[in-house]
Amino acid sequence: MKALVAISVSREWVETEFLKQMGSWVVPGGWQIRFGWFSQFTAAERHNVAAYEAYYNYDKLLFMDTDQIYPPDYMSMMLQHDEPVVTALNVTRYHPYEFTVYEMDGEDDYQGIPFPRYNPITPPVDKKIFTCDLTGTGSMMLDVKVLDKIKHPYFKDVFDNEGCMRILPDDFYFCWQLYKAGIKITVDQNIIVKHITKISASPYNIFDLRKAWDKVNSGWGITKDGKKA
């Protein structure tokens, strides 16, 4: 079995914390793993190039972002799954640090352009594996056969008629296509991924971070440069 690990480079630099962790990653037995660095101009381009490469040459596609920290056994744990689409548990990089798993709440439109409505999900406390409808690609894995069930392009940013405002990011567009094809996303809470920011934002400390944010904006604290957050 072969897997492509698509590392998305979205900036002109790669975070040092990401590079430091690479030597600790465990490559699972029975798998041929290839790491690909994708630095096309937009996220949609990066994700589509990776998807097309994986479709013709690999069994699984694992996405990774250079602004995230992954556990050493990330690949081993992800590749144990046989569901069509799987994600680890993560939170947003910025306030309000919500979990990056969402459920559909119908559809809406802007300037006649349809887009999905969605709400964040609070992970259940009584089970480690659950499902969601939308998530980001930062810790997503695909069985490449799932690509047969959706249309090209797999990833696409949806803009308004003037092309100035993005209505829907490319990864949510991809998940929306999966949703319309009847495909749920499996979430594994046993796999915790963290965003790299000025602080470490993870499922373990989001409540403390929210409290700190509220303190700053209530007048009890200031940001580092003396300005209110």
C-alpha positions, 0 to 999 in steps of 0.5 A: 500500500502506498500513501502520499503525504502532501505538505502544504507550504502556504507562506514564504517560510516554514515554521521551525516547529514543523521542521523539528518534529519531522524526525520523530514521525513514525512510518507505519510498517507495510506502507510506502510513504512519499512526502511531497511539498506543495507550494502553489500560489493558492490553497486550492491549487496545492490541494488539487495538485496533491489530489490528482497526483495521489489519484493516479499513483497512491492508495491514500492521501494525507494532508499536512500544513506547515503551521501545525504540530502532529503527534509522532504516530500521526501517520500510523494512527491515520492509516489504521482507518479504512473510512473514505475520509478521516480527520484528526481533532484540531482547533482554529488557529485564532480566537474563538479557538473552536473545534475545526469540525462542523455540521451542515445547517442548510444552504444559503446564497449570495448574489445568486451563488449558493453556499452551505451554512454550517455550525461547529460541533462540540466533540462528544465526551462518550466516544472517541470516534464520531462524524462531521460534515465539514473540516479543514484539510490540515489533518485530513486523509482521503482514500483516493477512490472517494474522488470518483464520487465528486466532480472536478475541480475537487477544491475550489474557492467560491467568490462573489460575482466581482471576484473580490470576496471569498464566500467559501474556502476551497477545503469547505467546498470539497467537504460540501461536495462530499456531503452532497455525495452522501459521504461523512467525515470520520473524526478520530479524537485519539489523534490530536493536532495543534496549530502553531501560533504565538501560543499552542492552541489545542483541544486541551486549553481552548477554555483558558484561551477564551478566558484570556481573550475575554480578559484582554477585551474587557480592559483587564489586559493589553496585547504585547504592543500595548494595543487592545486585541 
